[in-house]
């Protein structure tokens, strides 16, 4: 499966738009990135597009059905300034 720059831009725009509006998506909005490198390209593009500030990083689990294609079990993603929690 080919993941084009158009796929990347459309996916990033949809994901950031949903985050900005605070709305849930009924399903994944488009082609699933075929590799971890492509997934991180979407993430990097989305971070640049998102008006919020990254204040940390979180680790997420890759669903089992995508692990072989991704070559990993986990991925890292941003935590934004409006979602940080401080624990004393």
C-alpha positions in Angstrom: 0.0 0.0 0.0 1.3 3.4 -0.9 0.9 6.3 1.5 1.0 9.6 -0.4 1.7 13.1 0.7 -2.0 13.8 0.0 -3.0 11.0 2.4 -0.6 12.4 5.0 -2.0 15.9 4.7 -5.7 14.8 4.7 -5.2 12.5 7.7 -3.3 15.2 9.6 -5.9 17.8 8.9 -8.8 15.6 10.0 -7.1 14.5 13.2 -6.0 18.0 14.2 -9.5 19.3 13.3 -11.2 16.8 15.6 -8.7 17.5 18.4 -9.2 21.2 18.1 -13.0 20.9 18.1 -12.9 18.3 20.9 -14.9 15.8 18.8 -14.6 12.1 18.5 -14.2 10.3 15.1 -16.5 7.4 14.4 -13.7 5.5 12.7 -10.1 6.0 11.6 -10.4 8.8 9.0 -8.6 7.4 5.9 -5.8 5.1 5.1 -3.9 3.7 8.0 -0.2 4.6 7.6 1.5 1.4 6.3 4.6 1.9 8.4 5.8 3.3 11.7 7.8 5.9 9.7 4.7 7.0 7.9 2.7 7.2 11.2 5.4 9.4 12.7 5.3 11.6 9.5 1.5 12.1 10.2 2.3 12.9 13.8 5.1 15.4 13.0 2.8 17.1 10.4 0.0 17.3 13.0 2.2 18.7 15.7 3.2 21.5 13.3 -0.4 22.2 12.4 -1.7 22.0 16.0 -1.9 25.4 17.8 -1.2 23.9 21.2 2.3 23.4 22.8 3.8 20.0 23.4 4.7 19.7 27.1 5.6 16.0 27.2 5.4 12.6 25.6 3.3 9.5 26.1 3.7 5.9 25.1 0.8 4.1 23.4 0.2 0.5 22.4 -0.1 -0.4 18.7 -3.1 -2.7 18.1 -2.0 -6.3 17.6 -3.3 -6.4 14.0 -0.9 -3.6 13.0 2.3 -4.7 14.9 3.8 -6.9 12.2 3.5 -4.1 9.6 4.7 -1.5 12.0 7.6 -3.6 13.3 6.8 -2.4 16.9 4.4 -2.9 19.8 4.4 0.8 21.0 4.7 4.3 19.7 5.3 7.7 21.2 3.0 10.7 20.9 2.8 14.2 22.2 1.0 15.4 25.3 -0.3 18.9 24.8 -0.5 21.8 27.3 -4.2 21.5 27.7 -4.0 17.9 28.7 -1.2 17.8 31.3 -1.8 16.6 34.8 0.4 17.5 37.7 0.5 15.0 40.6 1.9 16.1 43.9 
